[in-house]
């Protein structure tokens, strides 16, 4: 699903975002800046006015939009927490005690307890989620210090809880052998899957890096491929000899020509992913209905495989548009098993 939106809230799309309830009356009635919130240069030291400044500076420093969104969402949540507790939101008044109060609040918070779309779940936030948000707020305070807005960062006195360390299980040789044997390499689709699996095992790229690999960034003779990773950074990954042969054979013998090489379904859109067969169909439909009703969505395009079960996505989207009460342009595109566009 691809939604074209002019102002789609990050809270509706960021899966790891801590969702806060609407501002309390205390926060609404609070003045934007107190009498001592403005320095001699006229710079407001209220969190509300500094968040946008941080985002602008982060963009000029080349930080990725995802990194900026996480930081600004974290600081916004901190501000709303301070408002709900009746605490000052001026950065010159915020000290170690306010930061420790936030840490305690996050450790006691239930998952999705104030989410607008999902129901609360048992259990608290994961250690990784808490650590991520606190590191983002710490980065914001470091920016305040570098800008001369505050004299020092209070995170020097506050220890951020470390995330739990987990040993990730790996595939055994037997499991890898079984994984490869079930692939039918006699078909174009099977050989494509075979090449993808071997590339993942041999080079270890991120999924996003694998999906964005281009043939003009692949140098089989030199045994290297250039990928674009986190932070919009390019890097070279070496390729083993066996994978070089497999990729060459796939490109020369099995890879179909793109049906619409200049058609980018993702550009200018927000991507939503769902499976009408394996996922909760009704839950997805309700969530999409809320997104369409609460956001300024300009159009909705459903791109699905030609197999029968995937066509349920189009039915889900049409029903969500009707339930939202809006007249949103709708387009359905079916992709064949060989990559050709059916409609």
C-alpha positions in Angstrom: 0.0 0.0 0.0 1.4 3.4 -0.9 -0.2 6.5 0.5 0.5 9.9 -1.0 0.3 12.3 1.9 1.2 16.0 2.4 1.4 15.7 6.2 1.2 12.1 7.3 2.0 12.0 11.0 5.1 10.1 12.0 3.2 8.6 14.9 1.1 6.7 12.4 4.0 5.1 10.6 6.9 4.8 13.1 6.6 1.2 14.5 9.0 1.8 17.5 7.7 5.3 18.5 6.6 5.9 22.0 3.1 7.3 21.7 2.0 10.0 24.2 -1.5 11.1 25.0 -2.7 14.5 23.9 -1.3 17.5 25.8 -2.8 18.1 29.2 -4.6 21.4 29.9 -1.5 22.4 32.0 0.7 22.1 28.9 -1.9 24.0 26.8 -2.2 26.8 29.2 1.5 27.1 29.8 3.1 30.1 28.1 5.6 29.4 25.4 8.4 30.9 27.3 8.8 32.2 30.9 10.3 35.5 31.7 13.7 33.9 32.1 13.4 31.6 29.1 14.8 34.1 26.7 18.5 34.9 26.7 20.1 38.2 26.0 20.2 37.3 22.3 16.4 36.7 22.2 16.7 32.9 21.8 13.8 30.9 23.4 15.0 28.1 25.6 11.6 26.3 25.7 11.7 22.7 24.4 8.9 23.4 21.9 10.9 26.1 20.0 14.2 24.2 20.2 13.0 21.0 18.6 12.6 22.5 15.2 16.0 24.1 15.4 17.6 20.8 16.2 15.9 19.2 13.2 17.2 22.0 10.9 20.8 21.7 12.2 20.7 17.9 12.0 19.6 18.1 8.3 22.5 20.4 7.5 24.9 17.9 9.1 23.7 15.2 6.8 21.9 13.0 9.4 19.3 10.7 7.9 15.6 11.6 8.2 14.9 8.5 10.3 17.6 9.6 12.8 16.1 13.1 13.0 12.6 11.7 13.4 13.6 9.4 16.3 15.3 12.3 18.1 12.6 14.8 17.6 9.9 12.3 18.6 11.9 11.4 21.7 12.3 15.0 22.8 8.6 15.7 22.1 7.6 12.8 24.3 9.9 14.2 27.0 8.3 17.6 26.7 4.8 16.1 27.0 5.8 14.0 30.0 7.1 17.1 31.7 3.8 18.9 31.0 1.8 16.0 32.3 3.8 16.1 35.6 3.5 19.8 36.0 7.3 20.3 35.5 9.1 23.0 33.7 9.8 22.6 30.0 12.5 25.3 29.8 15.8 23.6 29.2 17.6 25.8 31.7 15.2 24.5 34.4 15.5 20.8 33.4 18.1 18.9 35.5 19.1 15.3 36.4 16.0 14.7 38.5 13.7 15.3 35.6 15.7 13.0 33.4 15.6 10.3 36.1 11.8 10.8 36.5 11.5 10.1 32.7 13.6 6.9 33.0 11.4 5.6 35.8 8.3 6.5 33.8 9.5 4.6 30.7 10.5 1.6 32.8 7.0 1.4 34.2 5.1 2.2 31.0 3.0 -0.5 29.3 3.5 -1.1 25.6 1.0 0.9 23.5 -0.6 2.2 26.7 -1.5 5.5 24.9 -1.4 4.4 21.3 -4.1 5.9 19.1 -4.6 2.7 17.1 -3.3 -0.3 19.0 -4.6 -1.7 22.2 -2.3 -1.7 25.3 -0.3 -4.9 25.7 1.0 -6.7 28.8 4.6 -6.0 29.7 6.7 -2.9 29.6 8.8 -1.3 27.0 11.9 -3.2 25.9 15.3 -2.2 27.2 16.4 -1.5 23.7 13.4 0.9 23.2 14.1 2.8 26.4 17.8 3.0 25.6 17.1 4.3 22.1 14.9 7.1 23.3 17.3 8.2 26.1 20.3 8.2 23.7 18.3 10.4 21.3 17.4 12.9 24.1 21.1 12.8 25.2 22.1 13.7 21.6 19.7 16.6 21.7 21.2 17.9 24.9 24.7 17.6 23.4 23.4 19.8 20.6 22.1 22.3 23.1 25.5 22.4 24.8 27.4 22.8 21.4 25.0 25.7 20.5 25.7 27.4 23.8 22.1 27.2 24.9 23.0 25.3 28.0 26.3 25.3 29.8 26.5 21.5 30.3 24.6 18.3 29.6 23.0 16.8 32.7 23.5 13.3 31.1 27.0 13.5 32.5 25.4 12.8 35.9 22.7 10.4 34.7 23.5 6.8 33.6 21.3 5.5 30.8 20.2 2.0 31.4 22.0 -0.4 29.1 20.0 -2.5 26.8 20.0 -6.3 27.3 22.7 -8.2 25.4 21.3 -11.1 23.5 23.2 -13.9 21.7 21.5 -14.2 18.3 21.1 -17.8 17.1 22.8 -18.7 13.8 22.0 -21.3 11.2 23.8 -24.6 11.5 25.4 -26.3 8.4 22.5 -28.7 8.3 19.9 -26.0 8.3 21.7 -24.1 5.5 21.9 -27.2 3.4 18.2 -27.8 3.9 17.3 -24.2 3.1 19.2 -24.3 -0.2 17.9 -27.8 -1.2 14.2 -26.7 -1.1 14.9 -24.1 -3.8 14.0 -25.2 -7.4 16.9 -23.6 -9.3 15.4 -24.9 -12.6 12.9 -22.0 -12.7 13.7 -18.3 -13.1 12.0 -17.5 -9.8 13.8 -20.3 -8.0 17.2 -19.3 -9.3 16.5 -15.7 -8.2 15.7 -16.9 -4.7 18.9 -19.0 -4.8 21.0 -16.0 -5.7 19.3 -13.8 -3.0 19.9 -16.4 -0.3 23.6 -17.0 -1.3 24.2 -13.2 -1.5 22.8 -12.7 2.0 24.9 -15.5 3.4 28.0 -14.5 1.6 28.0 -10.7 2.1 25.8 -10.2 5.1 24.1 -6.9 3.9 21.1 -5.2 5.5 17.8 -6.1 3.8 17.4 -2.5 2.6 20.9 -2.7 1.1 20.1 -6.0 -0.7 16.8 -4.6 -2.1 18.5 -1.5 -3.4 21.5 -3.3 -5.1 21.8 -2.3 -8.8 23.6 -4.0 -11.6 25.6 -0.9 -12.4 27.0 -1.0 -8.8 28.0 -4.7 -9.2 31.5 -5.5 -10.3 31.7 -9.3 -10.7 35.3 -9.3 -12.1 36.6 -7.4 -9.1 34.4 -9.4 -6.7 32.7 -6.3 -5.2 29.3 -4.7 -4.9 28.6 -1.1 -3.8 25.6 -0.6 -1.4 23.9 2.4 0.2 23.5 1.8 3.9 22.4 3.7 7.0 23.1 7.4 7.1 23.1 7.5 3.3 26.6 6.1 3.4 28.1 4.0 0.6 30.3 1.0 1.2 32.0 -1.8 -0.8 31.3 -5.4 0.1 33.5 -8.2 -1.2 31.8 -11.2 -3.0 33.0 -14.8 -2.9 33.9 -16.6 -6.2 30.9 -19.0 -6.0 28.4 -16.1 -5.5 30.1 -14.3 -8.4 29.3 -17.2 -10.7 25.7 -17.5 -9.4 25.0 -13.8 -9.8 26.5 -13.8 -13.4 24.3 -16.8 -14.3 21.2 -15.1 -12.9 21.8 -11.8 -14.7 22.6 -13.5 -18.0 20.1 -16.3 -18.1 17.2 -15.8 -15.7 16.8 -12.1 -14.8 13.8 -10.7 -16.7 13.9 -7.2 -18.1 12.0 -4.8 -15.8 8.4 -4.2 -17.0 8.4 -0.6 -16.0 12.0 0.5 -15.2 11.0 4.2 -14.9 7.9 3.6 -12.7 8.7 4.1 -9.0 5.7 3.2 -6.8 7.5 4.4 -3.6 8.6 7.9 -4.6 6.5 10.5 -2.9 4.5 7.9 -1.0 4.4 6.3 2.4 4.7 2.5 2.3 2.4 0.2 4.3 2.8 -3.6 4.1 0.2 -6.2 4.9 -0.7 -9.8 4.1 -4.4 -10.5 3.8 -3.8 -14.3 4.2 -1.5 -14.4 7.2 -2.2 -11.2 9.1 -5.3 -10.0 11.0 -7.4 -8.7 8.1 -9.9 -6.8 10.2 -7.2 -5.2 12.4 -5.3 -3.9 9.3 -8.5 -2.6 7.8 -9.4 -0.7 11.0 -5.9 0.8 11.2 -5.9 1.8 7.6 -9.3 3.4 8.0 -8.0 5.5 11.0 -4.9 6.6 9.0 -7.1 7.7 6.0 -9.5 9.5 8.3 -6.9 11.3 10.5 -4.4 12.2 7.8 -4.4 14.2 4.6 -3.9 11.3 2.2 -4.0 12.4 -1.4 -4.2 9.0 -3.1 -4.0 5.3 -2.3 -2.3 2.7 -4.6 -2.3 -1.0 -3.9 0.5 -3.1 -5.5 0.1 -6.8 -5.1 1.2 -10.1 -6.7 -1.2 -11.7 -9.2 -1.8 -14.7 -6.9 -5.5 -14.9 -5.7 -4.8 -14.4 -1.9 -3.0 -11.1 -2.5 -6.0 -9.5 -4.2 -7.6 -9.2 -0.8 -5.4 -6.1 -0.2 -7.5 -4.2 -2.8 -10.7 -5.2 -1.1 -9.3 -4.1 2.3 -8.2 -0.7 0.9 -11.5 0.0 -0.8 -13.4 -0.8 2.3 -11.1 1.4 4.4 -11.7 4.3 2.0 -15.5 3.9 2.3 -15.3 3.6 6.1 -13.1 6.7 6.3 -15.9 8.8 4.7 -13.4 10.4 2.3 -13.2 10.4 -1.5 -9.6 9.3 -2.1 -8.4 8.3 -5.6 -7.6 4.6 -5.7 -5.4 2.6 -8.0 -4.8 -1.2 -8.1 -1.7 -2.6 -9.8 -1.1 -6.4 -10.1 2.5 -7.7 -10.6 3.0 -11.0 -12.4 5.3 -13.7 -11.1 7.9 -12.7 -13.6 7.8 -9.0 -12.6 5.5 -7.8 -15.4 2.6 -5.4 -14.7 -0.8 -6.9 -15.2 -2.9 -3.8 -14.6 
